[in-house]
C-alpha cells in the first residue's frame, strides 16, 4: 500500500471514529450511563482513545502493516489494537485539517 492510500485509510478511520464515538455516547446517554462513565477520572479523560481501541478490536484492522510490523513482533496481539487505536485517535486533527481544506476548495 502506498503512502497516500495509507493516509486516506487513516483519515477515513478518523472520520469513522467520530461517528462511532457519537453513537456510543448516544447509546450510553439513553441508558443513563454516559455521565457516570465520563466522571470516572481515567476513563472520562481518555474516552476517545478507549472507543478508538475498541473500534480497532472490532474491525480487526492491522494498521501497523504499513510500517511492516507484523505478527511475531513486539506490537502483535492486543498491543497492536492499542497502538492502532492511538494512531487513529492521533489522526483526528489531521482529519479536521483535510476536511477544512476540502471545504475551502483547496485554496490557500
Steps between C-alpha positions, in 0.01 A plus 500: 500500500635839406530803723188675374289187529615453860439868573153480351426190705605678818289807419198281428552311826517832685167599341358161602629555853300821524185318391559205732570727797178692432295179483659353815445826689138508383432142606664554838296817545176313427574233760617763748865395525663779297548750781607233747767357269639843412539583870742211555838680508708282268217390273337839455816678393599224256157412365588556133807277530297224664236512226773507236673191642167315521422603141834357382429178690155462344624584149811283549714730284878481488613860456855408590542296182579822309817531706565126452433419864338158476404208721779376720631849558468694823174672397303195393192388688325727747774764488439535127139601569613759754762647268258499205236672713751763610604560138137549392430732792812697412371545145191693614670844474635403156150393397369839611770674293422289191126568529568872548723504193239318291222731618709803397550355153873436540567876523790622703 
